Amino acid sequence: MNEAPNTRLNPFRTAPNLLTFLRICLAPFLVAAILDEHYALGFGLFVIAGLTDALDGTLARLLKQRTMLGQYLDPVADKLLLSTLFLALTHKGLIPARVTVLVFGRDVGILVVAAILYAAVGRREFSPSLLGKANTLAQVAAVAAVLLQQLTKTYWVGIFCIGALDATMLLTAASGLHYAWLAARRANAPVANNHNTR
């Protein structure tokens, strides 16, 4: 009975989910700032978006406001923000097209595999792997480094930018292959217990 208050929470009004919605709302302003070459503004907005990403999970745990909506919305917000930024930065010639194609190819592949698994065996839980989290971190670092490089031509920023983009390509490929391997295992494992799922 102690969980009754949490089950009645309006998922659209919890602090963590409001922060996630804010991150989604920041995406068009970030893209507009980049397209208009207001890189200082873009970098500032990206830092704010990163803070909301760090805070929403922390608040969800501290306030015990974890919701199913939040579990689905948080990775969607991250992908929406990063994907649009990679597109905008590639359009401006600041990120090589091959990096963005690789990033999008992995994400589309994961969506297709997830849809197939759901249709075949009813699997809906796709917890991010350690490689997947590392890949997201590399993408965040790459976007931050590219934006920062437009504000300063310091040598270490250029080196960091190259390293972050290389790490993004490496981890995108590695996490995509790892996810495919996990998906293949999951496709077989639940079949025998499929009737026991809710």
C-alpha angles and dihedrals in degrees: 000000000000090000094059096097092050093049090055095053114125100236090208092059103045115114095238093051092046088055090050090051088050090054090053091049091052092060098081092045091050092050092047091051091052095046089050089047094241091143097164090057090044092052091048093050090047091054089051090050090051091051092052089051091053094044101047095062092043093050092046089058098040096045093036089233100138110148135179088241090056093050091056098034099052098062090040090055091049093050093045092051097044095042094052091046093050089051093048094046091047090050088054090049093245097115121042113251091233090064093052093045090052092048093049093043091056094047094047090048091052092049091051093048091046091051091049092049091049092049093045105040106003095250112162103159113089106166113196114253125228089255090051091053091047089051092053090049090051091050091050090049091048094052092045092048094048092050092045090050088062089058099044134018093206112153096236091052090055092049091047090049093053091046093049093050092048090048090049092055093045096046093042090057094041095047091046092054091044091051091050089052092049091047091053090053093046092049089062103034101061097046095089092045097039092111090057095058119104 
